[in-house]
Amino acid sequence: MKKKTWLWLLISFLFMITVFYISWQKFGISNASADILSKQEAQNLIRERYQGEINQIKLADGQYHIEFEKQDHFYRIKLDAVSGKVLSFTQTGTKSPPLNPSPVPTLSEGEIKKIILSAADGTLTSLEKIVNGDQTIYKAEVKKGNKQTSLTVDASTGKILSSNSTTIKESSKKLTEAEAKKIAQKQVSGSVDHIWLESNGKATYYLVKIKINDNREAIVQIHAITGNVMSVSWDDHGNDDSEKNDDSKKRSTDDDKNDDSKNRSKDDKKEDDD
């Protein structure tokens, strides 16, 4: 009889332990998990603190393991899943630029001209290509009557970056293009390749491009009112040949002088003999 009683007591004890264990698993763990930060909460916490992008987040052993990126740098963060405390913050790498970046395609000069003339009515008087690092732009001048428009165009997209129009007052323009050419050719002997009118707000002037036989080019700046030559700029291509020719001419002149000196000495000697 006593054995049966102890047996029942043992069975009851084991049953109670089993019920307690199941209850603890069901309610105890769920209550504990309720205190753990959700993934979204953990991500918001990191973004607010460090102002970057989260590439990956995993929960393991009560910690969030986070792969984080900020300003082309990569980091690994360990975050306590309950307290939200940052346990470690380690830089793992840096984003590198491509080894051989592809060149940015640009529009042809003909396409650029069409874009310019569709944006500004008139005659295209100048077009200059400017390369600045990865960006290529075109600067252009379009003239119609007494109106001149300056434009800059993105060579990749064809977008008009800037456009500025100025009016050249006829009363302030005294020289004609023909007169400006004559003044320029008096300053630099050669053939006129191109002439255009510009204004910087303070003065209006002609720019006259002159080609010379030794393959050099000069741009003569002439005041449109006074006719004064403001500046002369040179393209020194072929300058070496010009210097050689100048040296040759100088030597030839020196030789002629020496010959004249010799001839005068002979004449003087002949007079003395007489």
C-alpha positions as CSV (number, residue, x, y, z in Angstrom):
1,M,0.0,0.0,0.0
2,K,2.8,2.4,0.9
3,K,4.6,1.6,-2.4
4,K,1.5,2.6,-4.4
5,T,1.2,5.8,-2.5
6,W,4.9,6.8,-3.2
7,L,4.4,5.8,-6.8
8,W,1.4,8.1,-7.1
9,L,3.3,10.9,-5.4
10,L,6.2,10.5,-7.8
11,I,3.9,10.6,-10.8
12,S,2.2,13.7,-9.5
13,F,5.5,15.4,-8.9
14,L,6.8,14.6,-12.4
15,F,3.4,15.9,-13.8
16,M,3.7,19.2,-12.0
17,I,7.3,19.6,-13.2
18,T,6.2,19.0,-16.7
19,V,3.3,21.5,-16.5
20,F,5.7,24.1,-15.0
21,Y,8.2,23.6,-17.7
22,I,5.7,23.9,-20.5
23,S,4.2,27.0,-18.9
24,W,7.6,28.6,-18.6
25,Q,8.5,27.8,-22.2
26,K,5.2,29.3,-23.4
27,F,4.9,32.4,-21.2
28,G,8.4,33.0,-19.8
29,I,10.2,33.1,-23.1
30,S,7.5,35.1,-24.9
31,N,7.7,37.7,-22.2
32,A,11.5,37.8,-22.5
33,S,11.3,38.1,-26.3
34,A,8.8,40.9,-25.9
35,D,11.7,43.0,-24.5
36,I,13.9,42.4,-27.6
37,L,14.1,45.2,-30.1
38,S,12.6,44.4,-33.5
39,K,14.7,44.5,-36.6
40,Q,13.0,47.7,-37.7
41,E,13.6,49.3,-34.3
42,A,17.3,48.3,-34.4
43,Q,17.6,49.8,-38.0
44,N,16.0,53.0,-36.9
45,L,18.3,53.3,-33.9
46,I,21.4,52.9,-36.1
47,R,20.2,55.3,-38.8
48,E,19.4,58.0,-36.2
49,R,22.8,57.6,-34.5
50,Y,25.1,57.3,-37.6
51,Q,23.2,58.7,-40.6
52,G,24.0,56.0,-43.1
53,E,22.5,53.0,-45.0
54,I,22.0,49.5,-43.6
55,N,22.9,46.8,-46.1
56,Q,22.2,43.7,-43.8
57,I,20.9,42.9,-40.3
58,K,20.8,39.5,-38.5
59,L,19.8,38.5,-35.0
60,A,22.0,35.9,-33.2
61,D,22.6,35.2,-29.6
62,G,20.8,38.2,-28.3
63,Q,22.7,40.6,-30.6
64,Y,22.0,42.3,-33.9
65,H,24.9,41.9,-36.5
66,I,24.6,44.9,-38.8
67,E,26.4,45.7,-42.1
68,F,26.4,49.5,-42.4
69,E,27.6,51.9,-45.1
70,K,28.3,55.6,-44.8
71,Q,30.2,58.0,-47.2
72,D,31.7,55.1,-49.2
73,H,33.0,53.4,-46.1
74,F,31.7,50.0,-44.8
75,Y,31.2,49.1,-41.1
76,R,30.1,46.1,-39.0
77,I,28.1,46.9,-35.9
78,K,27.1,44.6,-33.0
79,L,24.0,45.9,-31.1
80,D,22.6,44.5,-27.9
81,A,19.1,43.3,-28.9
82,V,17.5,44.2,-25.5
83,S,19.3,47.4,-24.4
84,G,20.1,48.8,-27.8
85,K,23.7,49.4,-26.7
86,V,26.4,49.3,-29.4
87,L,28.8,46.5,-28.4
88,S,31.3,47.0,-31.3
89,F,31.7,49.3,-34.3
90,T,34.4,48.2,-36.8
91,Q,35.3,49.6,-40.2
92,T,35.5,46.7,-42.7
93,G,36.4,48.4,-46.0
94,T,36.1,51.4,-48.4
95,K,34.2,51.6,-51.7
96,S,36.8,51.9,-54.5
97,P,36.2,53.6,-57.9
98,P,36.2,51.4,-61.0
99,L,39.8,50.7,-62.2
100,N,39.0,51.7,-65.8
101,P,36.0,54.1,-65.8
102,S,34.2,54.3,-69.1
103,P,34.6,57.6,-70.9
104,V,31.5,59.8,-70.9
105,P,30.1,60.0,-74.4
106,T,29.8,63.4,-75.9
107,L,27.8,64.9,-78.7
108,S,29.5,65.8,-82.0
109,E,30.3,69.4,-82.8
110,G,27.7,69.4,-85.5
111,E,25.0,68.3,-83.0
112,I,26.2,71.0,-80.5
113,K,25.8,73.7,-83.2
114,K,22.2,72.6,-84.0
115,I,21.4,72.8,-80.3
116,I,22.9,76.3,-80.0
117,L,21.2,77.7,-83.1
118,S,17.9,76.2,-82.0
119,A,18.3,78.0,-78.6
120,A,19.5,81.3,-80.1
121,D,18.5,82.8,-83.4
122,G,21.4,84.3,-85.4
123,T,24.9,83.5,-86.8
124,L,27.3,81.4,-84.8
125,T,30.4,83.6,-84.5
126,S,32.5,81.5,-82.2
127,L,32.6,78.0,-80.6
128,E,35.0,76.8,-78.0
129,K,35.3,73.3,-76.5
130,I,36.4,73.2,-72.8
131,V,37.4,70.0,-71.0
132,N,37.3,70.3,-67.2
133,G,38.0,66.9,-65.5
134,D,35.1,64.6,-66.4
135,Q,32.9,67.4,-67.8
136,T,33.1,68.8,-71.3
137,I,31.3,71.9,-72.3
138,Y,31.1,74.2,-75.3
139,K,31.1,78.0,-75.1
140,A,29.5,79.8,-78.0
141,E,28.7,83.3,-79.3
142,V,25.6,83.9,-81.5
143,K,25.1,87.3,-83.2
144,K,22.0,88.7,-84.8
145,G,21.9,92.4,-85.7
146,N,23.0,94.3,-82.6
147,K,22.1,91.4,-80.3
148,Q,24.8,89.0,-79.1
149,T,24.1,85.8,-77.1
150,S,26.7,83.9,-75.0
151,L,25.8,80.2,-74.3
152,T,27.4,77.3,-72.5
153,V,26.3,73.7,-73.5
154,D,26.9,70.4,-71.7
155,A,28.7,68.2,-74.4
156,S,27.2,65.0,-72.9
157,T,23.6,65.9,-72.5
158,G,23.2,68.8,-74.8
159,K,21.7,70.8,-72.0
160,I,22.0,74.6,-72.1
161,L,23.8,75.4,-68.9
162,S,23.7,79.2,-69.3
163,S,22.5,81.8,-71.8
164,N,23.2,85.5,-71.6
165,S,22.1,88.1,-74.2
166,T,23.5,91.6,-74.6
167,T,22.6,94.5,-76.9
168,I,25.4,96.3,-78.7
169,K,24.3,99.9,-79.1
170,E,24.9,101.2,-82.6
171,S,25.7,104.6,-81.3
172,S,28.8,103.2,-79.5
173,K,30.0,101.3,-82.5
174,K,32.1,103.6,-84.7
175,L,34.3,101.3,-86.6
176,T,33.1,99.0,-89.4
177,E,34.5,95.5,-89.7
178,A,36.4,96.6,-92.8
179,E,38.1,99.4,-90.8
180,A,38.9,97.1,-88.0
181,K,40.5,94.6,-90.5
182,K,42.7,97.4,-91.9
183,I,43.9,98.4,-88.4
184,A,44.6,94.8,-87.5
185,Q,46.6,94.2,-90.6
186,K,48.7,97.4,-90.0
187,Q,49.5,95.9,-86.6
188,V,50.1,92.4,-87.8
189,S,50.9,91.7,-91.5
190,G,48.9,88.7,-92.7
191,S,45.5,87.5,-94.0
192,V,42.3,88.0,-91.9
193,D,40.8,84.6,-91.1
194,H,38.0,85.7,-88.9
195,I,36.5,88.8,-87.2
196,W,33.9,89.2,-84.5
197,L,32.5,91.8,-82.2
198,E,32.3,91.3,-78.4
199,S,31.3,93.4,-75.4
200,N,32.3,92.9,-71.7
201,G,29.9,95.5,-70.4
202,K,32.6,98.2,-70.1
203,A,33.9,98.2,-73.6
204,T,32.9,97.0,-77.1
205,Y,35.8,95.7,-79.2
206,Y,36.6,93.7,-82.3
207,L,38.7,90.5,-82.2
208,V,40.5,89.9,-85.5
209,K,42.2,86.6,-86.2
210,I,45.1,86.9,-88.6
211,K,47.1,84.1,-90.2
212,I,50.8,84.6,-91.0
213,N,52.9,82.8,-93.6
214,D,55.0,81.0,-91.0
215,N,51.9,79.2,-89.7
216,R,51.5,81.4,-86.7
217,E,48.2,83.1,-85.8
218,A,47.5,86.4,-84.0
219,I,44.4,87.8,-82.5
220,V,44.2,91.6,-82.5
221,Q,41.8,93.3,-80.1
222,I,40.6,96.6,-81.3
223,H,38.4,99.1,-79.5
224,A,35.2,99.5,-81.5
225,I,34.9,103.2,-80.7
226,T,38.5,104.6,-80.6
227,G,40.1,102.1,-83.0
228,N,43.0,101.7,-80.5
229,V,44.7,98.3,-80.5
230,M,44.0,96.9,-77.0
231,S,46.1,93.7,-77.2
232,V,47.8,91.3,-79.5
233,S,47.9,87.6,-78.6
234,W,49.9,85.0,-80.5
235,D,49.7,81.3,-81.2
236,D,53.4,80.5,-81.1
237,H,53.1,77.5,-83.5
238,G,55.9,77.7,-85.9
239,N,57.7,80.3,-83.7
240,D,61.0,78.2,-83.9
241,D,61.1,78.5,-87.7
242,S,60.5,82.2,-87.4
243,E,63.4,82.6,-85.0
244,K,65.6,80.7,-87.3
245,N,64.6,82.9,-90.2
246,D,65.3,86.0,-88.1
247,D,68.7,84.6,-87.2
248,S,69.5,83.9,-90.8
249,K,68.4,87.4,-91.9
250,K,70.6,88.9,-89.1
251,R,73.6,86.9,-90.2
252,S,73.0,87.9,-93.8
253,T,72.8,91.6,-92.8
254,D,76.0,91.3,-90.8
255,D,77.8,89.7,-93.8
256,D,76.6,92.5,-96.0
257,K,78.0,95.1,-93.6
258,N,81.3,93.3,-93.5
259,D,81.5,93.3,-97.3
260,D,80.7,97.0,-97.4
261,S,83.4,97.7,-94.9
262,K,86.0,95.7,-96.9
263,N,85.0,97.5,-100.1
264,R,85.4,100.9,-98.4
265,S,88.9,99.9,-97.2
266,K,89.9,98.9,-100.7
267,D,88.7,102.2,-102.1
268,D,90.5,104.2,-99.4
269,K,93.7,102.4,-100.1
270,K,93.4,103.0,-103.9
271,E,92.9,106.7,-103.3
272,D,96.1,106.8,-101.1
273,D,98.1,105.1,-103.9
274,D,96.9,107.6,-106.4
